[in-house]
């Protein structure tokens, strides 16, 4: 396996809107292309099963 030691960025279309997916050693982040803010998920949250909780909390903070 190749270690993930630097960020990898890819463009992905979600419902016709371009997004940037960034995968790095800390986790992953999905944001609208050209924007800095987005949804971030740490690997530890994903492994521990806290991914849904982390995403819900982050979503509630962005709506406030």
N, C-alpha and C positions, 0 to 999 in steps of 0.2 A: 504494500500500500504506500501511496505517496502521502506524507504528512501535510496537513493543512496549516501552513505557517504564514500565509499572507491572504488577504481578502480576495475572493473570487466574485466577480460581478457578472450578472446575466440579465438580459431584458426578457420579461415575460408579459404576455397580454392577458389581462383579467377583465372579462366582460367588455372587450374592445378598448380598454385603457391600458397604455403602456406603463409597466411598473419595473423597478429595478430590484432584483434579489441579490443581496450581498451575503455571502457565506464566509465567515472568518473563524478563527480559533475560539472566540467567545460564544458564538451562536450565529443566528441569521437575522436579517432585517429585510422587510418588504416595504417599499415606499413608492409613491407615484413618481414616475420618471421626471427628473428635474427638481424634485423636492428633497429636503433633508430629513424631515420628520416622517416617521413610518411606524410600522409595527415591528418590534424587536422581540426575539425569543432566545433566551440563553440555553445552551446545551444542558446545563444542570437542571433547569426547569423541565425540559423535555424528558430527560432520563428519569427524574423523580416523579413524573406524572403530574407536575404542577403547571403544565403548559396551558391548559384551558383556564386555570385560575389566573395565571400571569397575563394571558391575552385579555381576559375579561377586565382585570384591574387596569391595564393600560388603556383599554377602550373607554372605560368609565372616566379616566383622568383626561383623555383627549376631548370628551364631550363637555366637560366642565368648563 
